[in-house]
Amino acid sequence: MQKSNKLVQFSGIITDTDSNSVVPYVTITNLSNKGIKYAANYQGYFSIIVNPGDSLIFSAIGFNNKVLVLPTEINDFKYTEMVKMKPETVYLKAVRIYPWATIEEFNKDFLSMKVADDDMAIAKKNLSPKSIQGMILSLPRNSAEISNSNYRYNFDRMMNVNMRQTNPLLNPFAWGKLMQQIFAGDKSRESDK
């Protein structure tokens, strides 16, 4: 059969036959053109240049290979097709894993095993004062506690607006005024003599 020299832009999306979800990064091999390989993107989209009648193989990990032969008569310079790939099912033999090589090792480990506490003992440990104190110190406050403390802070601030006065002992101007009063008081006593 004579191969056509006409070039066609072949585009499409590769999906899964079972779920219609896209299959990303599929390798597309053109068997009719020296095995040139192309790749679909992460959304399963591809766009390649082919000749009409080319044979293409679509392959991806976890899927059966799909062979697609393009029509020999394509009237336009572009051709689109949805390619559906069938998932590959792999059946593995059942495997049993034993952690002990011999029965003696099992008996030794079983006899030295520490038996876990029952539910009542675990609950008593979790509700002990020492455990609760540790949780109080380590757990962050929840939103209700933060909201309550903010409410109390704002309420106390609002109620104590008139009671807030600065301490005159911490004010340098108040100290200066006190010193002036002391010196003025001493002068008045001296003039009385």
C-alpha positions as a printed NumPy array, in Angstrom:
array([[  0.   ,   0.   ,   0.   ],
       [  1.312,   3.438,  -0.971],
       [  1.934,   5.695,   2.024],
       [  0.488,   9.211,   1.803],
       [  2.794,  12.237,   2.109],
       [ -0.018,  14.366,   3.501],
       [  0.605,  15.538,   7.092],
       [ -2.25 ,  15.716,   9.595],
       [ -2.433,  17.32 ,  13.056],
       [ -3.769,  14.486,  15.237],
       [ -5.096,  15.656,  18.618],
       [ -7.124,  14.076,  21.359],
       [ -7.618,  13.216,  24.98 ],
       [ -6.818,   9.84 ,  26.52 ],
       [ -9.317,   8.56 ,  29.089],
       [ -9.965,   5.462,  31.169],
       [-12.68 ,   3.157,  29.788],
       [-14.112,   2.425,  33.255],
       [-14.279,   5.879,  34.865],
       [-13.794,   8.306,  31.943],
       [-11.055,  10.017,  33.972],
       [ -8.034,  11.241,  32.032],
       [ -4.903,   9.12 ,  31.832],
       [ -1.847,  11.375,  32.22 ],
       [  1.598,  11.048,  30.619],
       [  0.732,   8.32 ,  28.112],
       [  3.522,   7.357,  25.711],
       [  2.451,   7.4  ,  22.055],
       [  4.622,   5.412,  19.637],
       [  4.229,   5.891,  15.87 ],
       [  5.027,   2.442,  14.427],
       [  4.693,   3.694,  10.851],
       [  7.309,   6.431,  11.326],
       [ 10.43 ,   4.684,  12.712],
       [  8.927,   4.244,  16.192],
       [  9.006,   7.944,  17.062],
       [  7.65 ,   8.481,  20.575],
       [  5.464,  11.289,  21.863],
       [  3.914,  11.938,  25.267],
       [  0.546,  13.189,  26.416],
       [  0.493,  15.873,  29.128],
       [ -0.782,  15.549,  32.706],
       [ -4.366,  16.157,  31.51 ],
       [ -4.226,  13.323,  28.964],
       [ -4.1  ,  15.757,  26.022],
       [ -1.842,  15.148,  23.024],
       [ -1.303,  16.815,  19.654],
       [  1.112,  15.256,  17.142],
       [  1.876,  15.317,  13.418],
       [  1.09 ,  12.056,  11.584],
       [  0.358,  10.705,   8.119],
       [ -3.058,   9.215,   7.323],
       [ -2.998,   5.45 ,   7.869],
       [ -0.268,   5.537,  10.54 ],
       [ -0.369,   2.92 ,  13.302],
       [  0.001,   4.272,  16.829],
       [  0.47 ,   2.455,  20.154],
       [ -0.696,   4.154,  23.349],
       [  1.002,   2.779,  26.498],
       [  0.881,   3.728,  30.18 ],
       [  1.688,   2.025,  33.451],
       [ -1.369,   0.243,  34.83 ],
       [ -3.15 ,   0.145,  31.445],
       [ -3.235,  -2.29 ,  28.546],
       [ -1.583,  -1.043,  25.348],
       [ -4.002,   0.412,  22.828],
       [ -3.271,   0.12 ,  19.092],
       [ -4.903,   2.752,  16.895],
       [ -4.734,   2.81 ,  13.087],
       [ -5.629,   6.192,  11.624],
       [ -7.994,   6.313,   8.618],
       [ -6.27 ,   6.439,   5.24 ],
       [ -8.652,   9.071,   3.941],
       [ -8.671,  12.231,   6.078],
       [-10.164,  15.2  ,   4.221],
       [ -8.918,  17.937,   6.572],
       [ -5.452,  18.801,   7.853],
       [ -6.519,  17.987,  11.406],
       [ -8.028,  14.911,  13.02 ],
       [ -9.291,  14.435,  16.568],
       [-10.246,  11.34 ,  18.5  ],
       [-10.977,  10.332,  22.08 ],
       [ -8.671,   7.433,  22.95 ],
       [ -9.942,   5.08 ,  25.647],
       [ -7.491,   2.829,  27.479],
       [ -8.5  ,  -0.23 ,  29.508],
       [ -6.982,  -0.576,  32.998],
       [ -4.706,  -3.583,  33.419],
       [ -5.644,  -5.924,  36.238],
       [ -2.757,  -7.708,  37.913],
       [ -3.475, -10.574,  40.278],
       [ -0.8  , -11.343,  42.878],
       [ -0.446, -14.566,  44.833],
       [ -1.445, -14.418,  48.49 ],
       [  1.482, -14.144,  50.873],
       [  1.469, -15.147,  54.535],
       [  3.968, -13.468,  56.8  ],
       [  4.933, -15.03 ,  60.096],
       [  6.982, -12.833,  62.447],
       [  8.541, -15.773,  64.318],
       [ 10.83 , -18.334,  62.783],
       [ 10.007, -21.07 ,  65.304],
       [  7.346, -21.93 ,  67.874],
       [  9.916, -21.497,  70.65 ],
       [ 10.47 , -17.847,  69.615],
       [  6.706, -17.309,  69.586],
       [  6.326, -18.818,  73.091],
       [  9.188, -16.69 ,  74.435],
       [  7.725, -13.464,  72.979],
       [  4.21 , -14.351,  74.093],
       [  5.267, -15.015,  77.697],
       [  7.345, -11.811,  77.9  ],
       [  4.606,  -9.68 ,  76.326],
       [  3.182,  -6.835,  78.431],
       [ -0.596,  -7.066,  78.397],
       [ -2.298,  -3.786,  77.632],
       [ -4.541,  -2.163,  80.228],
       [ -8.279,  -2.589,  79.954],
       [-10.549,   0.359,  79.159],
       [-11.231,   1.168,  82.825],
       [ -7.518,   1.383,  83.69 ],
       [ -6.856,   3.583,  80.641],
       [ -9.745,   5.893,  81.632],
       [ -8.416,   6.171,  85.219],
       [ -4.95 ,   7.083,  83.9  ],
       [ -6.392,   9.717,  81.567],
       [ -8.513,  11.273,  84.342],
       [ -5.836,  11.323,  87.021],
       [ -5.   ,  14.791,  88.448],
       [ -1.439,  14.541,  87.143],
       [ -2.64 ,  13.754,  83.612],
       [ -5.223,  16.551,  83.646],
       [ -2.653,  19.062,  84.945],
       [ -0.3  ,  18.044,  82.136],
       [ -3.047,  18.551,  79.548],
       [ -3.91 ,  21.98 ,  80.991],
       [ -0.307,  23.065,  80.618],
       [  0.213,  21.653,  77.135],
       [ -3.103,  22.063,  75.296],
       [ -3.865,  25.41 ,  73.632],
       [ -6.96 ,  27.327,  74.642],
       [-10.047,  26.786,  72.539],
       [-12.15 ,  29.543,  70.966],
       [-14.647,  29.679,  73.845],
       [-11.878,  30.247,  76.405],
       [-10.255,  32.956,  74.285],
       [-13.602,  34.669,  73.688],
       [-14.453,  34.518,  77.42 ],
       [-11.113,  36.009,  78.472],
       [-11.436,  38.792,  75.869],
       [-14.962,  39.549,  77.076],
       [-13.821,  39.69 ,  80.733],
       [-10.843,  41.895,  79.84 ],
       [-13.017,  44.354,  77.887],
       [-15.676,  44.388,  80.623],
       [-13.111,  45.059,  83.376],
       [-11.5  ,  47.785,  81.29 ],
       [-14.88 ,  49.459,  80.677],
       [-15.908,  49.303,  84.356],
       [-12.585,  50.604,  85.656],
       [-12.185,  53.597,  83.329],
       [-12.771,  56.082,  86.131],
       [-10.7  ,  54.145,  88.636],
       [ -7.598,  54.079,  86.428],
       [ -5.192,  56.688,  87.697],
       [ -1.502,  56.738,  87.241],
       [  0.629,  56.146,  90.276],
       [  2.092,  59.545,  91.306],
       [  5.175,  57.858,  92.701],
       [  6.135,  56.76 ,  89.185],
       [  5.669,  60.26 ,  87.695],
       [  8.874,  62.395,  87.672],
       [  6.839,  65.613,  87.495],
       [  4.93 ,  64.598,  90.623],
       [  8.25 ,  64.02 ,  92.384],
       [  9.408,  67.482,  91.322],
       [  6.215,  69.058,  92.634],
       [  6.596,  67.176,  95.933],
       [ 10.194,  68.387,  96.307],
       [  9.107,  71.965,  95.616],
       [  6.404,  71.688,  98.287],
       [  8.927,  70.315, 100.791],
       [ 11.415,  73.112, 100.102],
       [  8.652,  75.749, 100.208],
       [  7.414,  74.301, 103.514],
       [ 10.909,  74.465, 105.042],
       [ 11.267,  78.133, 104.023],
       [  7.975,  79.044, 105.637],
       [  9.118,  77.467, 108.902],
       [ 12.4  ,  79.37 , 108.789],
       [ 10.65 ,  82.722, 108.268],
       [  8.396,  82.09 , 111.305],
       [ 11.384,  82.019, 113.706]])
